[in-house]
């Protein structure tokens, strides 16, 4: 399995270095790397720390992007599950290259899909307000959809068409990565509302990720103030990566689909389909968060490593 690493410099890594300066936070990262995902109470017990201090340290590490958290249902209320975002943090004093010649990246706004088929409840909105009519699949065909920073539906799909810039440049693709922020979709909010979200590339199903819930326990970092609904505040930033030896979700191998199966060299575009099919075991809908919504101010990103 490929390691996940974060490369920082003295110029761009001040906040991360400050977060790592506390011995307790280093102990938390070390524990999570050894033991895997844990809840805050267990971390506090193992390290002998007060729960309040542990929560503060976890929040600092999450803000720095060093760990990821998600809420899961517990016997009483909910619990915060923590996992490391990276296996290594590398501090480099070398001048960073102006461009990475081996990386081709395209950011696609969530509303710029090339095809769709959705069922209500559904909708789209921009940073300014609701687009069209709520719970009307016809709104997904409106030209205003291109302004969308958030979309949601119960069942169906949206399909995006990315340019295959590696093929245009005559370069061999060694790795493909799709990164986007996702959650399930429930009327209202529930952190226990699983949904099987299917990710396909060039008509090949590469992965099924089960979103745990639709979150409303806190406002998304970038969710605009006018958004008053309880749920759909933020999601999980997911990485779907296809290599020569298989497909990985957040660094964990999930399928045998390889780059060769995607036949990337045969097409000038790369078709990405995000769906909740009718036959899904957990048909809990989905939210796709784009720029201006959720916890990550980014569009849907496709990266090609050559």
C-alpha positions as CSV (number, residue, x, y, z in Angstrom):
1,X,0.0,0.0,0.0
2,X,1.3,3.4,-0.9
3,X,2.1,5.7,2.0
4,X,0.3,9.0,2.4
5,X,2.7,11.8,3.2
6,X,2.4,15.6,3.7
7,X,5.3,17.8,2.4
8,X,5.6,21.1,4.2
9,X,8.1,24.0,4.1
10,X,8.9,26.6,6.8
11,X,6.9,29.0,4.7
12,X,3.6,27.0,4.3
13,X,3.8,24.7,7.4
14,X,3.8,27.1,10.3
15,X,0.3,26.0,11.5
16,X,1.2,22.4,11.2
17,X,4.5,22.8,13.1
18,X,2.7,24.6,15.9
19,X,0.2,21.8,16.2
20,X,3.0,19.3,16.3
21,X,4.9,21.3,19.0
22,X,2.7,19.8,21.8
23,X,4.0,16.4,23.0
24,X,0.4,15.2,23.7
25,X,-0.5,15.8,20.0
26,X,2.5,13.8,18.9
27,X,1.4,11.0,21.2
28,X,-2.1,11.0,19.7
29,X,-0.7,10.8,16.1
30,X,1.7,8.0,17.1
31,X,-1.2,6.1,18.8
32,X,-3.5,6.5,15.8
33,X,-0.8,5.4,13.4
34,X,-0.2,2.2,15.5
35,X,-3.7,1.4,16.5
36,X,-5.9,2.7,13.7
37,X,-9.1,4.7,14.1
38,X,-10.1,5.4,17.7
39,X,-12.7,7.5,19.5
40,X,-11.7,10.4,21.7
41,X,-12.6,8.6,25.0
42,X,-10.3,5.7,24.1
43,X,-7.5,8.0,23.1
44,X,-7.8,9.8,26.5
45,X,-7.8,6.5,28.4
46,X,-4.8,5.0,26.6
47,X,-2.7,8.1,27.0
48,X,-3.9,9.0,30.5
49,X,-5.1,12.5,29.4
50,X,-8.2,14.3,30.5
51,X,-11.0,14.0,28.0
52,X,-11.4,17.8,27.7
53,X,-7.7,18.2,26.9
54,X,-7.8,15.3,24.4
55,X,-10.7,17.0,22.6
56,X,-8.8,20.2,22.4
57,X,-5.7,18.4,21.0
58,X,-7.9,16.5,18.5
59,X,-9.5,19.7,17.3
60,X,-6.1,21.3,16.8
61,X,-4.8,18.3,14.8
62,X,-8.0,18.2,12.7
63,X,-7.7,22.0,12.0
64,X,-4.1,21.4,10.8
65,X,-5.3,18.6,8.5
66,X,-3.2,16.0,10.3
67,X,-6.2,13.8,11.3
68,X,-9.7,13.3,10.0
69,X,-12.8,12.7,12.1
70,X,-16.3,11.5,11.7
71,X,-19.3,11.1,14.0
72,X,-20.7,7.7,14.6
73,X,-23.6,6.5,16.6
74,X,-22.8,5.3,20.1
75,X,-24.8,3.8,23.0
76,X,-25.5,7.3,24.3
77,X,-25.5,9.9,21.6
78,X,-22.6,10.0,19.1
79,X,-18.9,9.6,19.3
80,X,-16.1,11.2,17.3
81,X,-13.9,8.7,15.5
82,X,-10.3,9.9,14.7
83,X,-7.9,8.6,12.1
84,X,-4.6,9.9,10.8
85,X,-4.7,11.7,7.4
86,X,-1.0,11.0,6.7
87,X,1.6,8.3,7.5
88,X,4.5,10.8,7.3
89,X,5.0,14.5,7.6
90,X,8.1,15.7,5.7
91,X,9.6,19.2,6.4
92,X,11.6,20.3,3.5
93,X,14.0,23.3,3.5
94,X,14.6,23.1,-0.2
95,X,13.0,25.6,-2.6
96,X,9.8,24.1,-3.9
97,X,9.5,23.6,-7.7
98,X,7.3,26.1,-9.4
99,X,5.4,23.3,-11.1
100,X,5.2,19.6,-10.8
101,X,6.0,18.3,-14.3
102,X,4.7,14.9,-13.3
103,X,1.2,16.0,-12.1
104,X,-1.7,17.2,-14.2
105,X,-4.7,18.5,-12.2
106,X,-8.1,19.6,-13.3
107,X,-10.7,21.1,-10.9
108,X,-14.3,20.6,-12.0
109,X,-17.2,22.7,-10.4
110,X,-19.9,20.4,-9.0
111,X,-22.5,22.0,-11.2
112,X,-20.6,21.4,-14.4
113,X,-21.7,17.8,-15.0
114,X,-22.3,16.6,-18.5
115,X,-25.3,14.3,-17.7
116,X,-27.6,13.4,-14.8
117,X,-30.6,11.4,-13.7
118,X,-31.8,12.3,-10.2
119,X,-34.8,11.7,-7.9
120,X,-36.2,13.9,-5.2
121,X,-35.5,15.0,-2.6
122,X,-32.9,16.9,-4.6
123,X,-31.5,20.3,-5.3
124,X,-28.7,22.6,-6.1
125,X,-27.5,25.9,-4.6
126,X,-24.7,28.4,-5.1
127,X,-23.0,30.5,-2.5
128,X,-25.8,33.1,-3.1
129,X,-28.8,30.9,-2.8
130,X,-31.0,28.1,-4.0
131,X,-30.9,27.4,-7.8
132,X,-34.2,26.8,-9.4
133,X,-36.8,24.8,-7.4
134,X,-36.1,22.4,-4.5
135,X,-37.0,18.7,-5.1
136,X,-37.4,19.2,-8.8
137,X,-35.1,17.0,-10.9
138,X,-35.8,19.3,-13.9
139,X,-33.7,22.0,-12.1
140,X,-30.6,19.8,-12.7
141,X,-30.9,20.8,-16.4
142,X,-30.9,24.5,-15.7
143,X,-28.0,26.6,-17.1
144,X,-27.7,28.1,-13.7
145,X,-26.4,24.8,-12.4
146,X,-22.9,25.8,-13.5
147,X,-22.9,28.2,-10.4
148,X,-23.6,25.3,-8.0
149,X,-21.4,24.7,-5.0
150,X,-23.6,22.0,-3.5
151,X,-25.9,19.4,-5.0
152,X,-27.8,16.6,-3.5
153,X,-30.2,13.8,-4.6
154,X,-31.7,10.6,-3.2
155,X,-31.1,8.2,-6.1
156,X,-29.6,8.5,-9.5
157,X,-26.3,9.9,-10.8
158,X,-24.3,12.8,-12.1
159,X,-21.6,12.4,-14.7
160,X,-18.6,14.6,-15.3
161,X,-16.4,14.7,-18.4
162,X,-12.8,15.7,-17.6
163,X,-10.2,16.4,-20.4
164,X,-7.6,13.7,-20.7
165,X,-4.7,16.2,-20.7
166,X,-2.1,13.4,-20.3
167,X,-3.1,11.8,-23.6
168,X,-3.1,15.2,-25.3
169,X,0.4,15.8,-24.0
170,X,1.5,12.3,-25.1
171,X,2.3,11.3,-21.5
172,X,1.8,7.9,-19.9
173,X,-0.6,7.9,-16.9
174,X,0.9,6.1,-13.9
175,X,-1.8,7.0,-11.4
176,X,-5.3,8.6,-11.4
177,X,-6.8,10.2,-8.3
178,X,-10.3,11.7,-7.8
179,X,-10.8,13.9,-4.7
180,X,-14.1,15.3,-3.5
181,X,-16.2,16.0,-0.4
182,X,-19.2,13.7,0.1
183,X,-21.9,12.8,2.6
184,X,-25.2,11.0,2.5
185,X,-28.5,12.9,2.2
186,X,-31.5,12.7,4.6
187,X,-34.3,15.2,5.1
188,X,-33.1,17.0,8.2
189,X,-29.9,15.6,9.6
190,X,-28.6,12.3,10.9
191,X,-25.0,11.1,11.5
192,X,-26.3,7.5,11.2
193,X,-27.7,7.4,7.7
194,X,-25.5,5.1,5.5
195,X,-25.5,5.5,1.8
196,X,-23.6,3.4,-0.8
197,X,-22.0,5.9,-3.2
198,X,-20.7,4.3,-6.4
199,X,-17.7,5.8,-8.2
200,X,-17.2,4.8,-11.9
201,X,-14.6,6.0,-14.3
202,X,-15.0,5.3,-18.1
203,X,-18.0,3.1,-17.2
204,X,-15.9,0.9,-14.9
205,X,-17.1,0.8,-11.3
206,X,-13.9,1.4,-9.3
207,X,-15.3,1.7,-5.7
208,X,-18.4,1.8,-3.5
209,X,-17.9,4.0,-0.5
210,X,-20.6,3.9,2.2
211,X,-21.1,7.4,3.6
212,X,-21.9,7.2,7.3
213,X,-24.4,10.1,7.5
214,X,-25.6,13.6,6.7
215,X,-24.0,16.0,9.2
216,X,-25.5,18.9,11.0
217,X,-23.7,18.8,14.4
218,X,-21.8,21.9,13.4
219,X,-21.7,24.4,10.5
220,X,-19.4,23.6,7.6
221,X,-16.3,25.8,7.6
222,X,-17.2,27.3,4.3
223,X,-21.0,26.8,4.3
224,X,-22.6,30.2,3.7
225,X,-24.5,31.9,6.5
226,X,-27.8,31.9,4.5
227,X,-27.9,28.1,4.5
228,X,-30.2,27.5,7.4
229,X,-31.1,23.8,7.0
230,X,-30.0,21.6,9.8
231,X,-28.1,19.0,7.7
232,X,-25.8,19.0,4.7
233,X,-23.3,21.1,6.5
234,X,-20.1,19.2,5.5
235,X,-18.9,15.8,4.3
236,X,-15.8,13.6,4.2
237,X,-13.0,14.5,1.8
238,X,-12.5,11.2,0.0
239,X,-9.6,10.1,-2.3
240,X,-10.3,7.5,-4.9
241,X,-7.0,6.4,-6.5
242,X,-6.4,4.0,-9.3
243,X,-2.9,2.6,-9.9
244,X,-1.3,-0.2,-12.0
245,X,-2.1,-2.7,-9.2
246,X,-5.6,-1.7,-8.0
247,X,-7.9,0.9,-6.6
248,X,-7.6,2.6,-3.2
249,X,-9.9,4.7,-1.1
250,X,-8.0,6.9,1.3
251,X,-5.0,4.7,0.9
252,X,-6.8,1.4,1.5
253,X,-7.0,-1.1,-1.4
254,X,-10.6,-1.8,-2.2
255,X,-10.7,-3.4,-5.6
256,X,-8.7,-5.0,-8.4
257,X,-9.6,-2.4,-11.0
258,X,-6.4,-1.0,-12.5
259,X,-5.4,1.8,-14.8
260,X,-5.4,-0.7,-17.7
261,X,-9.1,-1.5,-17.1
262,X,-10.0,2.2,-17.5
263,X,-8.5,2.3,-21.1
264,X,-7.4,5.9,-20.6
265,X,-5.2,5.9,-23.7
266,X,-8.2,5.2,-25.9
267,X,-10.2,8.3,-24.9
268,X,-9.7,12.1,-25.1
269,X,-11.9,12.5,-22.0
270,X,-12.2,10.8,-18.7
271,X,-15.8,10.2,-17.6
272,X,-16.5,10.2,-13.9
273,X,-19.9,9.0,-12.7
274,X,-21.1,9.5,-9.1
275,X,-24.2,7.5,-8.3
276,X,-26.6,6.0,-5.7
277,X,-28.2,3.2,-7.7
278,X,-31.7,1.9,-7.2
279,X,-30.3,-1.5,-6.1
280,X,-28.0,-0.1,-3.5
281,X,-28.1,-1.9,-0.1
282,X,-28.0,1.5,1.6
283,X,-29.8,4.0,-0.8
284,X,-29.2,7.0,1.5
285,X,-28.7,9.6,-1.2
286,X,-25.7,11.9,-1.5
287,X,-24.4,15.4,-1.1
288,X,-21.5,16.7,-3.2
289,X,-19.8,19.7,-1.7
290,X,-17.9,22.1,-3.9
291,X,-16.2,25.4,-3.6
292,X,-18.0,27.6,-1.0
293,X,-19.6,24.8,0.9
294,X,-18.6,22.1,3.5
295,X,-15.2,21.9,5.2
296,X,-13.0,22.0,2.1
297,X,-13.1,24.9,-0.2
298,X,-12.4,23.0,-3.4
299,X,-14.1,21.7,-6.5
300,X,-14.1,18.1,-7.7
301,X,-10.4,17.5,-8.4
302,X,-8.9,14.9,-10.9
303,X,-5.2,14.4,-10.7
304,X,-3.1,12.4,-13.2
305,X,0.4,11.4,-12.3
306,X,2.6,10.8,-15.3
